[in-house]
Amino acid sequence: MPQPFLLKELGMKYSGIGGQAVMEGVMMKNGDRYAVAVRKPDHNIELKVSDYKGTVKNKTIRNLPLVRGVVNFIESLYLGMSTLMYSASFFEDDEEDKAKKAAMSKEELEQLEAKEKKQEKALMGGTVVFSVVFAILLFFMLPYFLSGFFHKVIASKTLIALLEGVIRLLIFVAYIAVISLTPDIRRVFMYHGAEHKCINCIEHGLELNVENVKKSSKQHKRCGTSFLLIVMLISVVVFMFIRVDSRILQLVLRLLLIPVIAGVSYEFIRLAGRYDNWFVNLLSRPGLWMQRLTTKEPDDEMIEVGIASVEAVFDWEKWQKEEMV
């Protein structure tokens, strides 16, 4: 299952830090630096800090409204897949593989690692492409074809577009609900909750420790879940304005408009992060409701992983002194 597509977090412009849950861990990103903290099988925390400059270097293009949403989404998907595979690597090697590696010479081990990195990049690229294609097929093409069965009984194109949107939302919610039943995904959602609780703890001016994080909310307006739900809702409105008779052209136009919808959705998430008023909070509420499925209450060890990831890339004490006055 392409879980990474549904677990991505957008960069959190308000506090400068954003993150995502990975397998038995949390990734936090601040500017060009990101940290991945993973709770290993021996219960120790492995921490990796790296730089990620992004795929688009031109700052003018990166900051263009609508365009920046598409760029951020693609980069978030790629980085998320990379960190997810890194975290999974701690749970893949069995005792036999470890023994083989221990018996290798330094040169043989380097060659093996180089080979594994190439395979990992190929796998990561393939998984990203598969995730995007799968999402388009499941959340856009399938609802379109299913709504087509109602053309014989519904003449209004507006009602058909609304019905297509309802089907899309039902499929999306059902998909999240089904994958949340698996033990591995449930643990990922618990780490997702730890990530949100850490950021909420900081943004509410509390000291970042386990007790304060436990008291913080596991829901956050700038979550990737909210972004995806906004994409679904905006697509309903946008697709209503596609007024062509050709079914093939209708489908092509829907696919071409996906980047535009993603860009608009990203701008809304930015808006939600910058303002805190009744109107923005009202529009953010559906995304917060969805997070009841994608975030679970973490245990103390998960919270410790989240804290370790935050502190590796973000000076939260300095930020609180500057922003909370």
Summary of the structure (lengths in Angstrom):
residues: 325
radius of gyration: 21.1
end to end distance: 45.2
largest distance: 72.0
contacts: 1028
relative contact order: 0.17
helix: 68%
strand: 8%
